Amino acid sequence: MNISIATTADIPELNKLINSAYRGESSKKGWTTEAHLLDGVRTDEKSLAAIISATGATLLACRNEAGSITGCVYLQKETGTFYLGMLTVSPSLQAAGIGGRLLQYAETFVRNNYCSNITMTVVSVRHELIAWYERHGYAKTGETRPFPTDPAFGIPKQTLEFVVMKKKLSDE
């Protein structure tokens, strides 16, 4: 497993991976699907290009021995913290430890960039995912945020909101 910073050349493969892990029938092969919560796509190539080119943003790609992207995670430097999002693992490879290794790599990246806090938002009804992050040291802050109304992020099948989670890395 090799983790490196994604480039614009990776966008088509990343787009396919992310959408396959979160939406549609293919996502149901893994445990992180949002297909029961949202219709539409999770992202598109234009949004990924914006992420890769944004100031303070890093998209890490995990590759297998053949060089195929099997996972990714997005980090955005903010004031006093890094925002972590779009932690993705191919549905057929979920529960094999790739997500945990990506998370660990992301935390090392944040420390190496002289920051000790990571925040994220998780859809509040994704109880298994919240529990997974809690097992990795993240805690709910008590803050909630509304789910975006932009259909480019997905079309909710029910009322959704985010819970904000945080981890302080310096206490490890």
C-alpha positions as CSV (number, residue, x, y, z in Angstrom):
1,M,0.0,0.0,0.0
2,N,1.4,3.4,-1.1
3,I,-0.2,6.7,0.0
4,S,0.7,9.9,-1.8
5,I,-0.8,13.2,-2.7
6,A,-3.3,12.9,-5.6
7,T,-2.8,14.9,-8.8
8,T,-5.1,16.1,-11.5
9,A,-4.2,13.0,-13.5
10,D,-5.9,11.0,-10.7
11,I,-9.3,12.8,-10.9
12,P,-11.1,10.3,-13.2
13,E,-10.1,7.3,-11.1
14,L,-10.9,9.2,-7.8
15,N,-14.3,10.2,-9.1
16,K,-15.2,6.7,-9.9
17,L,-13.9,5.3,-6.6
18,I,-15.7,7.9,-4.4
19,N,-19.0,7.6,-6.1
20,S,-18.8,3.8,-6.1
21,A,-18.1,3.8,-2.3
22,Y,-20.9,6.2,-1.3
23,R,-23.8,5.9,-3.8
24,G,-25.6,3.4,-6.0
25,E,-25.6,-0.3,-6.1
26,S,-21.8,-0.8,-6.0
27,S,-21.7,1.1,-2.6
28,K,-23.9,-1.6,-1.0
29,K,-20.9,-4.0,-1.2
30,G,-19.3,-2.1,1.6
31,W,-20.5,-0.9,5.0
32,T,-20.0,2.9,4.4
33,T,-22.8,3.3,1.8
34,E,-25.0,6.3,1.8
35,A,-27.3,4.9,-0.9
36,H,-30.2,4.4,1.6
37,L,-29.8,8.1,2.6
38,L,-29.0,10.0,-0.6
39,D,-29.6,9.8,-4.4
40,G,-27.3,11.4,-6.9
41,V,-23.6,11.5,-7.0
42,R,-21.2,12.1,-4.1
43,T,-18.8,14.2,-6.2
44,D,-17.8,14.9,-9.8
45,E,-14.6,15.6,-11.6
46,K,-15.0,19.4,-11.5
47,S,-15.4,19.3,-7.7
48,L,-12.3,17.1,-7.3
49,A,-10.3,19.4,-9.5
50,A,-11.3,22.3,-7.3
51,I,-10.3,20.4,-4.2
52,I,-6.9,19.5,-5.6
53,S,-6.2,23.0,-6.6
54,A,-7.5,24.8,-3.5
55,T,-5.1,26.5,-1.2
56,G,-4.4,24.5,1.9
57,A,-6.1,21.4,0.5
58,T,-4.6,18.0,0.1
59,L,-6.2,14.9,-1.3
60,L,-4.3,11.7,-0.4
61,A,-4.6,8.7,-2.6
62,C,-4.0,5.1,-1.5
63,R,-2.7,2.8,-4.2
64,N,-2.4,-1.0,-4.3
65,E,0.7,-2.8,-5.7
66,A,-0.7,-2.5,-9.2
67,G,-1.0,1.3,-8.9
68,S,-4.8,1.4,-8.8
69,I,-6.3,3.9,-6.3
70,T,-8.2,1.9,-3.6
71,G,-8.8,4.7,-1.1
72,C,-8.5,8.4,-0.5
73,V,-8.9,11.1,2.1
74,Y,-9.3,14.9,1.8
75,L,-7.6,17.3,4.2
76,Q,-8.2,21.1,4.3
77,K,-6.1,23.4,6.5
78,E,-8.3,25.8,8.4
79,T,-7.6,28.2,11.3
80,G,-6.1,26.0,14.1
81,T,-7.3,22.7,12.6
82,F,-7.4,20.5,9.6
83,Y,-10.8,19.4,8.2
84,L,-10.9,15.8,7.3
85,G,-13.4,14.5,4.8
86,M,-14.2,12.1,2.0
87,L,-12.4,9.2,3.7
88,T,-13.1,6.6,1.0
89,V,-12.2,2.9,0.5
90,S,-13.3,0.7,-2.4
91,P,-16.4,-1.1,-1.3
92,S,-14.9,-4.5,-2.1
93,L,-11.9,-3.7,0.2
94,Q,-13.7,-2.2,3.1
95,A,-13.1,-3.8,6.6
96,A,-9.5,-4.8,5.5
97,G,-7.8,-2.0,7.5
98,I,-7.2,0.5,4.6
99,G,-9.5,3.1,6.1
100,G,-7.6,3.0,9.4
101,R,-4.3,3.2,7.7
102,L,-5.5,6.2,5.6
103,L,-6.8,7.9,8.8
104,Q,-3.4,7.3,10.6
105,Y,-1.5,8.6,7.6
106,A,-3.8,11.7,7.5
107,E,-3.1,12.3,11.2
108,T,0.6,12.1,10.6
109,F,0.3,14.5,7.7
110,V,-1.6,17.0,10.0
111,R,1.1,16.7,12.7
112,N,3.9,17.2,10.1
113,N,2.1,20.4,9.2
114,Y,2.4,21.7,12.7
115,C,-1.2,21.2,13.7
116,S,-2.7,19.0,16.4
117,N,-6.5,19.2,15.7
118,I,-8.7,17.5,13.2
119,T,-12.4,18.2,12.7
120,M,-14.9,16.5,10.5
121,T,-18.6,16.3,9.9
122,V,-20.5,13.0,9.7
123,V,-24.1,12.5,8.7
124,S,-25.8,12.1,12.1
125,V,-27.7,8.9,11.3
126,R,-24.6,7.1,10.2
127,H,-24.2,5.5,13.7
128,E,-21.7,2.7,12.6
129,L,-19.4,5.3,11.0
130,I,-19.6,7.6,14.0
131,A,-18.7,4.6,16.2
132,W,-15.8,3.8,13.9
133,Y,-14.4,7.3,14.3
134,E,-14.9,7.2,18.0
135,R,-12.9,4.0,18.2
136,H,-10.1,6.0,16.5
137,G,-10.2,8.7,19.1
138,Y,-12.6,11.2,17.6
139,A,-15.4,12.6,19.7
140,K,-18.7,14.4,19.0
141,T,-18.4,18.1,19.9
142,G,-22.1,18.6,20.4
143,E,-22.2,20.9,17.4
144,T,-24.5,20.0,14.5
145,R,-24.6,21.6,11.0
146,P,-27.3,21.5,8.3
147,F,-26.9,19.1,5.4
148,P,-26.2,21.1,2.2
149,T,-29.2,21.8,0.0
150,D,-27.0,21.7,-3.2
151,P,-28.0,18.7,-5.2
152,A,-24.4,18.4,-6.4
153,F,-23.7,16.9,-3.0
154,G,-26.6,14.5,-3.2
155,I,-30.4,14.5,-2.9
156,P,-31.5,13.5,0.6
157,K,-34.2,10.8,1.0
158,Q,-34.9,12.0,4.5
159,T,-34.0,15.0,6.7
160,L,-30.3,14.9,7.4
161,E,-27.8,16.9,9.4
162,F,-24.1,16.6,10.3
163,V,-22.5,16.0,13.7
164,V,-19.1,17.7,14.1
165,M,-16.4,15.4,15.5
166,K,-12.9,16.4,16.6
167,K,-9.7,14.8,17.6
168,K,-6.8,16.5,19.4
169,L,-3.6,14.8,18.2
170,S,-1.1,16.2,20.7
171,D,-2.5,14.1,23.6
172,E,-1.5,10.8,22.0
